[in-house]
Amino acid sequence: MEKHTKVCVTGGSSFLGSWLIKKLLQKGYTVHATLRNLADPVKSGLLKGLPNADTLLRLFEADIYNADEFGRAIQGCHYVIHMATPLQHDPSKGTQFKDTSEAAVAGIKSIVQSCNRSGTVKRLIYTASVVAASPLKEDGTGFKDLADESCWTPLKVPFKYSIDSSTAYVHSKTLSEKEVFTHSSEIEIVSIACGLVGGDTLVSPMPQSMGMLISQPTKNMMSYQMLRFLEELLGKVPFLHIEDVCEAHIFCIEHPSINGIFLCASSYLITSAEIAGHFQENHPDINLRKEFVENSRRTITWGSTKLTDVGFEYKFNAKMILEDTLKYAQKIGEFDPSFKGFN
Ligand SMILES: NC(=O)c1ccc[n+]([C@@H]2O[C@H](COP(=O)([O-])OP(=O)(O)OC[C@H]3O[C@@H](n4cnc5c(N)ncnc54)[C@H](OP(=O)(O)O)[C@@H]3O)[C@@H](O)[C@H]2O)c1
């Protein structure tokens, strides 16, 4: 059945997109993947080199700043997975947009319209982020007691440890996810709000989210500040393995009928200090510096069983995710020169 099922993946050469496409092709799905620049030999080459790509993969050029371009890739598909997200505002491309949020929201609008017009699309799956579901209170005075799919990040409060690009990302992902559900549509719409993703990757350099998860052993202060930003935004650090991210998306394709928002993380209740604790305990050779360990001592409860309630099963727990991410970093030599290796 997969052979006759066409799936469009926007942002196909991204960290998440490339791993998902590898799995879809393995399963025999026909994939329409979009990239901004087909002439980029690294990004196109990565996808064209995947097993079964020669027969099952078609590449299309599409940019969110000119979102009508996605229509061609969506035409004839049964499922659309929207992963592409503008990370840096490019005023030269879209003078009508003032920032990435406006571009991303316009992109969603156009993609939903293309899905509706296609006559073939059954379901749109939007790859959202937990950063849109912060339990911060609207007035900025701490956290609600519970965080789940009912939370929307308040966009008027300042975020601790934030830099312009992280604030822009939170705004863009929150406004985009809200936009997905404002359109009345005949197709089903699912939002998979992923935690921080680690594990393994096909792309180079190492994706930012993997760098954040191992920022303490690699002593990368910039990535550690990003990890702390996420923790201060969400109260804890929800995370999951790239394999589970992709399986969750495929689960949403293969489910007979599904719609709405689903938080997606196999581990919700861990703090950055506990992540450091894991590395300290399991790798005594890694000498963690004290500036990389801050205990937030927060009692907030994060989590959702909505996705597992409809039948999805996570295969990777927190320990496996951290270990796989560390192994990958070790393989590519991402460690501080003072790091002496593992036992
Ligand atoms: N990584 C995580 O931990 C994580 C967690 C939660 C949610 N997510 C979501 O998952 C999706 C993929 O994330 P990722 O980490 O895999 O991303 P990534 O590797 O940083 O790649 C970003 C993707 O967005 C595309 N893109 C950027 N600007 C664009 C534009 N103007 N028009 C069209 N495409 C554009 C890039 O396309 P080109 O390749 O053509 O440059 C690339 O495919 C995003 O929606 C992200 O918000 C990621």
The ligand as an SDF file (V2000), in Angstrom:
LIG
                    3D

 48 52  0  0  0  0  0  0  0  0999 V2000
   15.4420   19.7910   16.2990 N   0  0  0  0  0  0  0  0  0  0  0  0
   14.5990   19.8090   17.3140 C   0  0  0  0  0  0  0  0  0  0  0  0
   14.9490   19.5240   18.4800 O   0  0  0  0  0  0  0  0  0  0  0  0
   13.1460   20.1750   17.0890 C   0  0  0  0  0  0  0  0  0  0  0  0
   12.2760   20.1190   18.1860 C   0  0  0  0  0  0  0  0  0  0  0  0
   10.9500   20.4450   18.0170 C   0  0  0  0  0  0  0  0  0  0  0  0
   10.4820   20.8240   16.7640 C   0  0  0  0  0  0  0  0  0  0  0  0
   11.3490   20.8890   15.7130 N   0  0  0  0  0  0  0  0  0  0  0  0
   10.8110   21.3170   14.4120 C   0  0  0  0  0  0  0  0  0  0  0  0
   11.1280   20.3510   13.4360 O   0  0  0  0  0  0  0  0  0  0  0  0
   11.3270   20.9860   12.1820 C   0  0  0  0  0  0  0  0  0  0  0  0
   12.7030   20.6160   11.6500 C   0  0  0  0  0  0  0  0  0  0  0  0
   13.6530   21.0360   12.6080 O   0  0  0  0  0  0  0  0  0  0  0  0
   15.1950   20.6730   12.4390 P   0  0  0  0  0  0  0  0  0  0  0  0
   15.8460   20.8620   13.7500 O   0  0  0  0  0  0  0  0  0  0  0  0
   15.2990   19.3850   11.7460 O   0  0  0  0  0  0  0  0  0  0  0  0
   15.6240   21.8580   11.4500 O   0  0  0  0  0  0  0  0  0  0  0  0
   17.0020   22.2050   10.7230 P   0  0  0  0  0  0  0  0  0  0  0  0
   17.8360   21.0020   10.5550 O   0  0  0  0  0  0  0  0  0  0  0  0
   17.5850   23.3840   11.4120 O   0  0  0  0  0  0  0  0  0  0  0  0
   16.5140   22.6570    9.2910 O   0  0  0  0  0  0  0  0  0  0  0  0
   15.6680   23.7270    9.0880 C   0  0  0  0  0  0  0  0  0  0  0  0
   14.8360   23.4300    7.8640 C   0  0  0  0  0  0  0  0  0  0  0  0
   14.0000   24.5400    7.5680 O   0  0  0  0  0  0  0  0  0  0  0  0
   14.1630   24.8720    6.2230 C   0  0  0  0  0  0  0  0  0  0  0  0
   13.9960   26.3290    6.0130 N   0  0  0  0  0  0  0  0  0  0  0  0
   14.6010   27.3600    6.6360 C   0  0  0  0  0  0  0  0  0  0  0  0
   14.1680   28.5190    6.1310 N   0  0  0  0  0  0  0  0  0  0  0  0
   13.2990   28.2040    5.1500 C   0  0  0  0  0  0  0  0  0  0  0  0
   12.5430   28.9610    4.2300 C   0  0  0  0  0  0  0  0  0  0  0  0
   12.5960   30.3000    4.1970 N   0  0  0  0  0  0  0  0  0  0  0  0
   11.7560   28.2980    3.3440 N   0  0  0  0  0  0  0  0  0  0  0  0
   11.7160   26.9360    3.3290 C   0  0  0  0  0  0  0  0  0  0  0  0
   12.4080   26.1800    4.1540 N   0  0  0  0  0  0  0  0  0  0  0  0
   13.1900   26.7990    5.0650 C   0  0  0  0  0  0  0  0  0  0  0  0
   15.5730   24.4590    5.8390 C   0  0  0  0  0  0  0  0  0  0  0  0
   15.5610   24.2790    4.4410 O   0  0  0  0  0  0  0  0  0  0  0  0
   16.8780   24.1410    3.5420 P   0  0  0  0  0  0  0  0  0  0  0  0
   17.4420   22.8080    3.8810 O   0  0  0  0  0  0  0  0  0  0  0  0
   16.3720   24.2330    2.1630 O   0  0  0  0  0  0  0  0  0  0  0  0
   17.8130   25.2280    3.9320 O   0  0  0  0  0  0  0  0  0  0  0  0
   15.6790   23.1640    6.6320 C   0  0  0  0  0  0  0  0  0  0  0  0
   15.0900   22.1100    5.9240 O   0  0  0  0  0  0  0  0  0  0  0  0
   11.1710   22.4840   12.4210 C   0  0  0  0  0  0  0  0  0  0  0  0
    9.8610   22.8440   12.1150 O   0  0  0  0  0  0  0  0  0  0  0  0
   11.4200   22.6210   13.9160 C   0  0  0  0  0  0  0  0  0  0  0  0
   10.7520   23.7370   14.4670 O   0  0  0  0  0  0  0  0  0  0  0  0
   12.6740   20.5760   15.8370 C   0  0  0  0  0  0  0  0  0  0  0  0
  1  2  1  0
  2  3  2  0
  2  4  1  0
  4  5  1  0
  4 48  2  0
  5  6  2  0
  6  7  1  0
  7  8  2  0
  8  9  1  0
  8 48  1  0
  9 10  1  0
  9 46  1  0
 10 11  1  0
 11 12  1  0
 11 44  1  0
 12 13  1  0
 13 14  1  0
 14 15  2  0
 14 16  1  0
 14 17  1  0
 17 18  1  0
 18 19  2  0
 18 20  1  0
 18 21  1  0
 21 22  1  0
 22 23  1  0
 23 24  1  0
 23 42  1  0
 24 25  1  0
 25 26  1  0
 25 36  1  0
 26 27  1  0
 26 35  1  0
 27 28  2  0
 28 29  1  0
 29 30  1  0
 29 35  2  0
 30 31  1  0
 30 32  2  0
 32 33  1  0
 33 34  2  0
 34 35  1  0
 36 37  1  0
 36 42  1  0
 37 38  1  0
 38 39  2  0
 38 40  1  0
 38 41  1  0
 42 43  1  0
 44 45  1  0
 44 46  1  0
 46 47  1  0
M  CHG  2   8   1  16  -1
M  END
$$$$
